Amino acid sequence: MQAHSNIEKFFKNMTEIPQFDHSIYNKAKELQKKLTKPIGSLGKLEDLATWMAGWQRIIKPVINNAHCLIFAGNHGIASNAVSAYPPEVTAQMVKNFKNGGAAINQLCDIAGLKLSIIPMELDNPTKDFSKELAMEKTEVISAMEIGFKSVPADCDLLILGEMGISNTTAASAISCAVFGESVESMTGIGTGLNKKQLQNKISIIKSSLKLHGRNFLNTISLLSCYGGREICGIVGSIIAARLNSIPVLLDGFVCTAAASALLLYDKKILDHCLISHLSTEPGHSKILSNLNKEPILDLKMRLGEGSGAAVASLIIKSALATHNGMSTFSNAEVSKKIFNENISK
């Protein structure tokens, strides 16, 4: 760990973080009113375009350099049979990612996303957090620093995802600690558990929460108890994106749970993040309710690996294509009055 890492500076010395530019946002809203369509007729596409404008600080935001980062890590909690698959699958899937054979590869290709796979000490799983701390605080900071440094400075949309056998167990524990929800409501089948296996998973999480507690003063302490390296990597990348005003698309349950750990630092730290889709993992809807955020899509997905976020990036691109490319009423010589009269009828 560096003596003065970006992560340490952020948590110890940051007094101000970049905020949404409401002036640019309002100008983008005014542009929307001039486009050749009834006001509001493109629904959420209009909202997404103006939201992007506020974070990119430009009336006509762009996506020319979107990056998809997939962090991978292994978890000691896997020794408790909380997943339908063994930990070796994490490394096998990383190889599949790098060979171009996974869902995320196909989705990044069609969405025009630059894909980076970031394995994090796969041969060195975190400790079993049902018995001890998952990670030392120095390990947490080091993993977060990797995530921080993985975000290109010229990125204009960041898509985040993960791979890690048993990481839904870690995500459930983190979510229960942050939001105070019941373990049952925050825990799902993950990779495909049966009813008996799910009850074991719930029991393991309950015993872990009893051991470490739910009340944490800061993000690093929370992640030290329940985190995985890939979860910490996601958190670090979210911090880097915020410091550079880069809009973020979070994937499903694990990714959103990881992001939620930052609420212990600042309740508005995730304002630059959109929720790409609603996972079928039951805890995801609970998190979104607590965050007061709506997903862009609901496709009944639960794969992880950034797949939902990659699909949602196409919606963001559609929003910007209409916002930036449509003619105004004056340019197209179309009567705005006719549109407004039709709306009022």
Stockholm file with secondary structure:
# STOCKHOLM 1.0

chainA/1-345         MQAHSNIEKFFKNMTEIPQFDHSIYNKAKELQKKLTKPIGSLGKLEDLATWMAGWQRIIKPVINNAHCLIFAGNHGIASNAVSAYPPEVTAQMVKNFKNGGAAINQLCDIAGLKLSIIPMELDNPTKDFSKELAMEKTEVISAMEIGFKSVPADCDLLILGEMGISNTTAASAISCAVFGESVESMTGIGTGLNKKQLQNKISIIKSSLKLHGRNFLNTISLLSCYGGREICGIVGSIIAARLNSIPVLLDGFVCTAAASALLLYDKKILDHCLISHLSTEPGHSKILSNLNKEPILDLKMRLGEGSGAAVASLIIKSALATHNGMSTFSNAEVSKKIFNENISK
#=GR chainA/1-345 SS CCTTCHHHHHHHHCCCCCCCCHHHHHHHHHHHHHBSSCTTTTTHHHHHHHHHHHHHTSSSCCCSSEEEEEEECCCGGGGGCCSSSCTHHHHHHHHHHHTTCSHHHHHHHHHTCEEEEEECCTTSCCCCTTTSCSSCHHHHHHHHHHHHHTSCTTCSEEEEEEECTTHHHHHHHHHHHHHCCCHHHHCCCTTTCCHHHHHHHHHHHHHHHHHHCSCCSSHHHHHHHHCCHHHHHHHHHHHHHHHTTCCEEECSHHHHHHHHGGGGTCTTTTTTEEEEEEESSHHHHHHHHHHTCCEEEEEEECCCTTHHHHHHHHHHHHHHHHHHHSCBHHHHTCCHHHHHHHHHC
#=GC SS_cons         CCTTCHHHHHHHHCCCCCCCCHHHHHHHHHHHHHBSSCTTTTTHHHHHHHHHHHHHTSSSCCCSSEEEEEEECCCGGGGGCCSSSCTHHHHHHHHHHHTTCSHHHHHHHHHTCEEEEEECCTTSCCCCTTTSCSSCHHHHHHHHHHHHHTSCTTCSEEEEEEECTTHHHHHHHHHHHHHCCCHHHHCCCTTTCCHHHHHHHHHHHHHHHHHHCSCCSSHHHHHHHHCCHHHHHHHHHHHHHHHTTCCEEECSHHHHHHHHGGGGTCTTTTTTEEEEEEESSHHHHHHHHHHTCCEEEEEEECCCTTHHHHHHHHHHHHHHHHHHHSCBHHHHTCCHHHHHHHHHC
//
